Amino acid sequence: MDNVMLARMIFGTSIAFHIIFATLGVGITLMILVAEIMRIIRKDEDYGTLAKRWTKGVAILLGVAIPSGTIVAVMLSLLWPGFMEIVGQVIALPFQVEIFAFFLEALFLSIYIYAADRLSPTMRIVSVFFVALGATASAVLITNAHAWMNTPRGFDLVNGQVTNVNPLAAVNNPSFYVTSLHVVGSAYMTGAFVLASVAAYKLFRGGLTEREVTYHRKGLTLSLAIGLIMSVYTMNNGHDTAIMLHEHIPVKLAAAEGLFETQANAPLAILGTPDPEAGRVIGGIEIPGMLSWLATGSTDGVVRGLYDYPQDEWPPLFVHTLFNVMVGIGSALFGLAVIFWVLWFFRRKTKKPYPKWLLAGLVASGPLAMIGIETGWIFSCTGRQPWTIYGIQRTSEAATNSGNLGMLFFLFVSLYLVLLVLTGLVMHYYFNRNPVSKELQIMS
């Protein structure tokens, strides 16, 4: 196996591991802020308890997110020296500012964890607001560099030398706003569904007191309120992403939909397998004109196909499957949230338990949301191949020539598996030793 593939495997594994903790760190901090606001609006301490317990989970996750994020930063330099040579001169600004965003998040998280009971309600909200702001800003700033890789701006490359650098133009690249809003919105959605999954599991398992049932129902309702709002937002933003891809990276859009021929009234292909020889998606369901409408706003809009590009510039065609998985999961989560709220509306004046089949689906919603995040990131990065910096630097030109990458891959995969298991055990041990029933008894 060559160095380029090994470097991609090592870095991809590192990102896939880190993204779990980074996404939940962004999504759950928003939920903590919403819970604190609900505590004041409803004058209900159960929401304060939700916020406090969610914060303990975030603190554990942050303990893994920090070292895994540091590993990713180091790997950028070790595995991709050609890439970093350009990045250091053009798009270093968001990396530098991200340090301050993380400082803001860590500082106010410490204040909230250790002093929440001594803060006024207003100051509790202020402290959690800055935690959420810092977490979101970190995600936006890192996404800025990723967006620049897709739509590079702010420099010229003359005879292999970087010239005419404009850092602000690099930051304000064409895909930045759409991409960052999609990343943040999907992180909020994932955090909400993960917390809904936990509450649904407690209710599904049963054996709870009436007081505990009331508490977990509040957590489930609050989580699915944010989950529904963010799933709608993320779906709408996906439309904006299609427009951006059509305008700036049409080959990626064509690969995502298995579109080979440039055409008007281009169909949206669901499922199936793209076949270059047949020039179409085999076994898929096609919706005529839908891709043209999503990309251009009109079914008569012309969408470029893969045959317009040299085959060595095509992304791997399995990105079509990744795209379908991502969109399918997003649609399923939206559907689950809608079903929940329809049932809630008709049962709002009763205390009937939610159906087991619905709770089972909601238990699965957290892991599904996380799979959606993973497939989304893999699609976004793989869909740019064979480029590291689209149209400027190929991945083969960016990778290191160092040896022993196979051993490094094995070591890091082993490390990540150990950390994942340990994180789960710490979560399980802490919340088992500190059940919510104790806190609810103290408040009663």
Salt bridges, closest charged atoms under 4 A:
GLU36 OE1 - ARG39 NH1 3.73
GLU36 OE2 - ARG124 NH2 2.75
ASP44 OD2 - LYS218 NZ 2.52
GLU45 OE1 - ARG39 NE 3.17
ASP46 OD1 - ARG211 NH2 2.76
ASP46 OD2 - LYS218 NZ 2.84
ASP117 OD1 - LYS52 NZ 3.75
GLU210 OE2 - LYS351 NZ 3.80
GLU247 OE1 - HIS248 NE2 3.93
ASP308 OD2 - ARG304 NE 3.49
ASP312 OD2 - ARG394 NH2 3.78
GLU313 OE2 - ARG394 NH2 3.95
GLU439 OE2 - ARG53 NH1 2.90
